[in-house]
Amino acid sequence: MTSSPVRPRRVLLIVGGGIAAYKSLELVRLFARAGLEVQAILTPAGSQFVTPLSLAALTGRPVREGLFRPEDETAMGHIELSRWADLVVVAPATAGLIAKAAQGLADDLASTTLLATDKRVLMAPAMNVRMWEHPAVQANLARLAGFEGLHRVAFVGPDAGEMACGEFGPGRMAEPQAIFEAALALMAETTTRPLAGRRAVVTAGPTFEPIDPVRGLTNRSSGKQGYAVAAALAGLGAEVTLVSGPTGLAAPPGVARVGVETAEQMRAATLAALPADVAVLSAAVADWRVDVVATGKIKKTPGGPPKLSLIENPDILAEVSRAGPQRPRLVVGFAAETGDLVARARDKLSRKGCDWIVANDVSADVFGAEANAVTLIRAGGESEAWDRRSKAEIARLLAARIADHLTGPA
């Protein structure tokens, strides 16, 4: 028996009426760039600040606005919407929407859907500071926070700052990035974990090849992308071993990190972590090391700099790809190139014998940065380009593709 492919996660976004509604457009972009499906409900008040056309263009879906549209409600559309999503996000969550949700009122599409949903709800409050501080609003917030189980409501924000009205204090809607991150964290708690019971090994960071006790050969890899991949796989339920070269990063929650320094050490730790269902080898392993490491610090001499004799390091990606019975079902390599990106990556995929390769152009601002743009290339010839986005988003997209592959037909 085989499992069905992993579908993208789904967000039902309710856009309330408030000046902060314009931020919902950027929030939709963040969800879409992370590979999530978004369906928008626009309240009548919300339509005074953003248009249905804007939301439809960004979500790729018709915007739902009314409760009594025959084409929607013949199939009980508000019930269907409440079941379709993995998470309901209300941004901006006005005082009116908060009150309706707290009191169980249902007189329009947004409030009816909130009452009918069996999914977690994330609210991003937005209102004037005096409204926010009013005892009625605070009582409604406390009531929502007291709901139990799937009816619990989570909140992000509000932030303190200058209001559109000129007043200052708490009430500004949280920024789209903060809402996006809160939504992902909440979905990680409530969605299925398709990689539960699967084992993954991830390599990350640089290697350091000593020349003498104080010097060595290394590279500029920060390890951020590999650590993000390890975190994303763990978030989908995988048991992850992260083999890491020297970095300043903390191990992601739920990930077992094995610290190494040299390519030889990384090879040994990676092979020791097998068997695994998937190996993602993102580390920037040094191609060469010195033939003989000096036991003492090499000193300057009148004869000029020393001549270093270099030898090749082990090819960890090729070795894992040809590991026989211990070979992971899916081996994913990384190709950092400075030109002819796709052609060189396809050549590397063929030479190494891996299944997929993630190609990224490192001629620009990539090393140590928070964002990346990559192309995922499969051995069958298919490719998928992901434009520049956060490394965490790249990792989540890659982890979703891995889960789809591993839970599909063998």
Disulfide bonds with the S-S distance in Angstrom:
none
